[in-house]
Amino acid sequence: MDPQPVSMDSDPQPVVNQRTPSQPGFGYIVLPFPQEATFKQIGRHFTLSYLPSALADTTYHEINTIRICLWLGPEQQQIETNIFLIWPGYGILSFGELFSKQKSTVIRLINDTGAFTDVAPNDIARDLLYINRRPCLLFIWWSGPPNSVVLEATKLSLKTLVLSMVGNLAKELLDTEPGMDGDAVQSPMVQRWYLTMLESLRLVPKDQFLFDPTRVAHGIVTHLGKSLMINHRFDIRSRPMLYIPKAFIRVWAEQIDASRQSEGNMDSLLKEILS
């Protein structure tokens, strides 16, 4: 059974047996849920750590009672670290910065952070807010020029990954030479692309992806199948072999590319692909 929260008025002093995190060099505990934090490194500048599952269904009022102790770890950090709480359904809150001269701090969620906002600090935070189902902390290491952090956030974003994979799939299907069956492609080519993509993704370090890239590839193939069925009555799942007109694939790829012009449309597309 999960431990029950205690009143914050009691100012609990939990006994925590923490292993020193060597990478990324900081940690935190959620009071009164003493635990060792787990981290997922993303690229050079970003690190994620999910909050305990017991907090996932916390109401807005209860969030206000939660306290977190943040620290940079035993090593002297000369780099500014921005810390954000990303809570799906509510928004993004900023804890500001931590430096080596201020290596730890205890904060009360919401009260000691900025207001919830719909404006994300970067693409990664937006992805986590709109796509993720669990609250997490996002640590941003400003270890280089600010534009390098922004550029990496864009590179690692789900939007970039989806558009890249869609473009790759469309190119694979559309670059085939016209055959006896006219300007069409055989439906098994979609499955062939998917298997080839899975194999290539196994060779890429996991810290290059915010979300499971195999899940994204599967979502793109599923999205293409739904589009062909809804718009053209082509059900590529029901028969082992169909000839798909290339015009249908072009329409699908162009519609996805057009989604980038509308933030709302792109958010809906990303949610659908990861659903």
N, C-alpha and C positions, 0 to 999 in steps of 0.2 A: 504494500500500500504506500502511496506517495506521502511524504511528510507533509504535515499541515502547516501553513504559515502561522507565525506567532505575531503578536502585536508589535509593531515597530516602537511602541513606547517603552518596551522592555530593554531596548538596545542590546540585543544578544551579542555575545562574543564567542562565535563558533570556533571549535578547534579544527583547524584545517591542516591536513598533511599534504602539502602541495609539492609535487615534483617541479623542479625549476624548468620552465619551458626554454629550450635553447633557441628555438625558432618559432615564432618571430621575435621572442624576447620580451613578451609581456603576458599578462594574464588577467583574470578577474574571478570574483566569486559573487554569486547572487545571494544576498541575505534574505531569509534564513535557509537557503539551499546551498550549503557549502559543497563545493565540488571543484574538480580540476577542469579548467576550460579546455576545450578541444578547438583546434584551429585548422582552417583550410587556406593554404596560400594560393593566391590568384595572381599570376604575373609577378612583377617586381614590386608593385606599390600597394597591393590590396590583400587583406586577410579577412576571412569570415569566421565567426564563431556563433553557433546557434544556442539560443537560450534553452533551459530545461523544458522538456515537453510539458511538464506540469504547469508552465506559465502560458502555454499557447492559447488557452481559452480564457485568459484573464480579462475581466471587463475594464473599461476605461477608468472607472473609479478605483479599482483594485491596483491597476498599474501605478497609480499615484502613491501607493504605499510601498512599492518595491524599492529596495536599495541595492546598489551594486558597488563593490569595491574594485576599482580599476588600478592596475599598476603596470609599469613598463618592464619589471623584472630586475634582476640583480646587475645586469650590465649597464654601463653608462651609455645612455642613448643621446646622441647629439642631434637627432633628427626629430623634427616636429611630427607628431602623430595625431591626426584628426580621427575622432571616434564618433560614429553615428549608430543610433538604434533604429532599425527598420522593422516596423510592426505592420504586417499586412492588414488592411482594413482600417488602419488609423493614419499612418504616415511615417515621415522621417524626422527624427530628432537629432540635434547635434549636442555633443558633450564638450565641444571646443577642442583644445589641443592639450597634449601632455608633452613635457620636455624632461630631460634628465634632471633638471633642478626641481621639478615637481613630479616625482616618479610615481606617486600614487594618490588617489583621491577617492572618497566615498560620495556617491551622488544618489539622490532620490529621483527616480524616473519622473519625467514631465516637469516637476518643480525645478530641478536643477539643469534642465535642458531647454533648448529653444522650443517654440511652439510647433505643433504638428503642421506640416506644410505639404502642399501638392508639388512643390518644386524640388526636384532631386538635385543633389550636389553634382552628380555625374550619371552617366549611362548605367553603370553597374548598380547604383542605388535604385534607379528607376526600375530596372529589371527585377531586383529583389522585392521591391514594394508591390509590383503589379503581378508578378508571376509566382513568387514564392508563397508557400503556405505557412511557414513558421517564422516567428520573430528571430532576428539575429543582430549581432553587432558587426559593423563594418569598420575596419581599421584601415586608414589610408596613410601610408608612409610618404611624406614629401621629401624624398631623398635625392631629388634632382630638380631641374627646372619645372615650374608649374605646368607648362605645356606638355611635358613628357608624361605627366600623370594623366592629364586630360586625354591625350592621344592613346595611351594604353587603355583607359577606360572605354573609349570608343572601339578600340580593336577587340577588347574582350567582351563587348556587349552582345547580348542575345540577338539584337537586331542585325549586327554585322555578321554573325554566324549564320543566321537564317538566310539573309540575302546572298551570302556567299554560296551556301549549299544549294539554294534554289537556282542560282545562276549556273552552278556546276552541273546540276541535273538537266536543266534546260539545254545547255550546250551539248551534253552527252547525247540527248535524244534528237536534237535538231540538226546536229552536224553529220548525221548519217546520209549517205548518198541515196537519192530516190531509186527505188527498185521496181520490180514488176507490179508491186501493189500500189504504186503511185507515191505521193508525198506523205507517207505514213510510217510509223514505227511500230514494231511488235511490242506488245505489252510486257513480255518477259524482260525487256531491256530495263524497265523500271526496277524490277527485283534485282537484276544484275548490278545496276548502279548502287543500290542499297547495300548489297553484300560487299562490293568493292569499297564503298565508303566506310563500312564498319571495319574492314581490314586496315584501311589507311589510318583511321582514328586510333587504332590500338598502338600505333607508332608515335603518337603525339603525346607529350607530357600532360598529365591531368591538370596541372596548374595553369594551362592555357585556356581552360574552359570554366565559365561560371556555372553552367548546368551540364548535365550528362549529355555529351554531343551525340551519342547513339540514340538517345531519346529524341533529340531534335531531328535527326535523320529519319527516324521512324515517323515522326509527326509530319514531316514534309511529304513523305510518300503517301501517308494517309490523307493529307490535305489535297494532294493532286487527285487521288482516287475519288474523294468527295466532290471535287470541282467537276471532274469529268462526268460523274453520275448526275449531279444536280443541273449542270448547264447543258449537257449534251446527251444524257441518258446512256452513257457508256459505263458499264459496270465491270471494271477490270478485275474485280475480286471473284466474280461468279464463273468466269471461264478461263481456262489456262492460256488461251491465245486469242488476242484481239489486235486488230490493226488500228492504231490511234492516229488520226489525222494530225499532222504537225501544227496545223492552224489552231487546234484545241490547246496544244501545249503552249504555243506562243501567247494565246489569250490568258492562260493561267499565270504564266511568268510575268506578263505585263501588268496584270492586276495586282500581283504581289509587289512588284516594283513601284506601282503607283501608290501603294499603301504608305510608303515612306513619307509622302507629302502631307499626310494627316497623322498627327500623334495619336488620336483616338483610334483610327483604323489600324495603325501599326500595333498598338497595345492589344486590340482585339485579336489580331492575327497571331501575335506571339502567344497569347493565352490559349488560343485554339490549337496551335501546334504543340504546345506542351501539355495539353489537357489529357 
